[in-house]
Amino acid sequence: MAGGCAIFCTIMSGVAVPLLLFFGLLCLNESPMIEIPVHMKPDAGKGCFAAAFLYAGTFLYAYSKMQAAAEKAK
C-alpha cells in the first residue's frame, strides 16, 4: 500500500511542479490569462514558485520512497 501512495504522490507532484511554474510565469508577466487584480500578481507569482519548490521536494521524497518500495518487493 505504501508503494501505491508513493506512486500517487510522485505523479501528482510531477504534474504540479511545471503547472505552478507556468502559473508563476504568467503572474509575474502580468498576463490577462490569470484573473486577479494586477497589483496582486507579483505576490501570486512568488507564491506559485514557492509552492513549485515545495512540490519538487515532495516529488523527490515520494520518488525515493517509491524506489525503496520497489527494492523491498524484490
Stockholm file with secondary structure:
# STOCKHOLM 1.0

chainA/1-74         MAGGCAIFCTIMSGVAVPLLLFFGLLCLNESPMIEIPVHMKPDAGKGCFAAAFLYAGTFLYAYSKMQAAAEKAK
#=GR chainA/1-74 SS CHHHHHHHHHHHHHHHHHHHHHHHHHHHTTCTTSCSCGGGHHHHHHHHHHHHHHHHHHHHHHHHHHHHHHHHHC
#=GC SS_cons        CHHHHHHHHHHHHHHHHHHHHHHHHHHHTTCTTSCSCGGGHHHHHHHHHHHHHHHHHHHHHHHHHHHHHHHHHC
//
